[in-house]
Amino acid sequence: MLLTLMRHGIAEKWAGSDADRQLTEGGRRIASDVIRGLRGGGWMPGVVITSPLTRARQTAQVVLDAYPGTPLEVMPEVLRPEDGLLDELGWRELIDPIIVGHEPSLSRLAADLLGAKGVLSFQPAALACFRVDGLPPRRPAELLFFAPPIFARCFK
């Protein structure tokens, strides 16, 4: 199974509720460029799982726009994946999920998957794809690729 982790795109800075921060136009464009590049390489999610925060949901929508018909699940557990997200997902019959979330939680989750510490840092719109033996994984995952946002420039 493939498991992809993606950080939300660049969000606006504002004084309102953090949960309501929206993607900037540039953040939406970069996320779209990253997804378009992966699509050209044959990557395809089976389900999109996202944090309930606005910027993550908007990034998830970018993925859905590129892959119409892909199921979407909004899960508060994505906000704190260390509190059993992979165990929760293990109860479902998922195929190649992408989890859209936040830092520093995604970096910690990636480290847990790899059995290492401080391996990856997710800039906005960055993503990493892992091969796992199931959810939760019984042994360390294999990092297949990491696509930082600069990756998007290759596909303009």
C-alpha positions in Angstrom: 0.0 0.0 0.0 1.1 3.5 -0.7 0.6 6.2 2.0 1.2 9.8 1.1 1.5 12.7 3.5 1.0 16.2 2.3 1.2 19.5 4.1 -1.4 22.1 3.3 -0.4 24.9 0.9 0.7 28.4 1.9 -2.0 29.9 4.1 -2.8 33.6 4.7 -1.6 35.3 7.8 -4.3 36.9 9.7 -5.5 37.7 13.3 -8.6 35.5 13.2 -9.0 31.9 14.3 -6.1 29.7 13.1 -8.7 27.1 12.1 -10.2 29.4 9.6 -7.0 30.5 7.8 -7.4 30.0 4.0 -4.9 29.2 1.3 -3.4 32.1 -0.6 -3.8 32.1 -4.3 -0.1 31.2 -4.6 -0.5 28.4 -2.0 -3.4 26.9 -4.1 -1.4 27.2 -7.3 1.8 25.6 -5.9 -0.2 22.7 -4.4 -2.0 22.2 -7.7 1.4 22.2 -9.6 2.8 19.6 -7.2 -0.2 17.3 -7.7 -0.2 17.9 -11.4 3.4 16.8 -11.5 2.7 13.6 -9.6 -0.3 12.9 -11.7 2.0 13.0 -14.8 4.2 10.4 -13.1 1.3 8.0 -12.5 0.7 8.7 -8.8 -3.0 8.3 -7.9 -4.6 8.5 -4.4 -7.3 6.0 -3.5 -8.8 8.3 -0.8 -8.1 11.8 0.5 -8.1 12.1 4.3 -7.8 15.7 5.6 -7.7 17.7 8.8 -10.8 19.7 9.4 -9.0 23.0 9.3 -9.8 25.2 6.3 -6.4 25.4 4.7 -6.1 21.6 4.8 -9.6 21.1 3.4 -8.8 23.5 0.6 -5.6 21.6 -0.2 -7.5 18.4 -0.2 -9.9 20.0 -2.7 -6.9 20.6 -5.0 -6.2 16.9 -4.9 -9.9 16.1 -5.5 -10.0 18.6 -8.5 -7.1 16.6 -10.1 -8.7 13.2 -9.3 -12.5 13.6 -9.6 -14.5 10.9 -7.8 -11.8 10.2 -5.2 -13.5 9.7 -1.8 -12.9 12.4 0.9 -12.8 11.9 4.6 -12.4 14.7 7.1 -10.8 13.4 10.3 -10.0 15.5 13.4 -7.4 12.8 14.2 -5.2 14.2 11.5 -4.5 17.2 13.8 -2.7 14.9 16.2 -1.7 11.7 14.2 0.5 10.5 17.1 -2.8 9.9 19.0 -3.7 6.8 17.0 -4.5 8.0 13.5 -2.8 5.0 11.8 -4.6 2.7 14.2 -7.9 4.3 13.3 -7.2 4.0 9.6 -6.2 0.4 10.1 -9.9 -0.5 10.8 -10.9 0.7 7.3 -10.2 -0.9 4.0 -8.2 1.9 2.4 -6.3 1.9 -0.8 -3.4 4.3 -1.2 -4.6 7.1 1.1 -3.2 10.7 1.0 -3.3 12.5 4.4 -3.4 16.3 4.2 -2.3 17.8 7.4 0.0 20.2 9.3 3.5 20.6 10.7 5.0 19.5 13.0 2.7 16.5 13.1 3.5 15.3 9.6 7.2 15.3 10.3 6.7 13.3 13.5 4.4 10.9 11.6 7.0 10.5 8.8 9.7 9.8 11.4 7.5 7.2 13.1 6.8 5.5 9.7 10.6 5.4 8.9 11.7 4.4 12.4 14.0 7.5 12.5 14.0 11.0 13.9 14.0 14.3 12.2 14.2 12.9 8.7 11.8 15.1 6.8 10.5 18.6 7.2 7.4 19.5 5.3 7.2 23.0 3.8 3.8 24.1 2.6 2.5 21.9 -0.2 5.4 19.4 0.2 4.5 15.7 0.2 6.1 12.3 0.8 5.0 8.9 -0.4 5.8 5.8 1.5 5.3 2.1 0.9 3.8 0.5 4.0 2.8 -3.1 4.7 -0.5 -2.0 6.2 -2.0 0.4 8.6 -0.6 0.7 11.1 2.6 -0.6 9.6 4.2 -3.6 11.3 7.7 -2.6 10.1 9.5 0.6 8.9 8.0 2.1 5.8 10.0 2.7 2.6 10.2 6.3 1.5 9.5 6.2 -2.3 9.8 9.9 -2.9 9.7 13.3 -1.3 8.4 16.3 -3.3 9.1 19.7 -1.8 7.2 22.6 -3.3 10.1 23.6 -5.5 9.2 20.3 -7.3 6.3 22.2 -8.8 8.6 24.4 -10.9 9.5 21.3 -13.0 6.0 21.2 -14.3 5.3 24.8 -15.4 
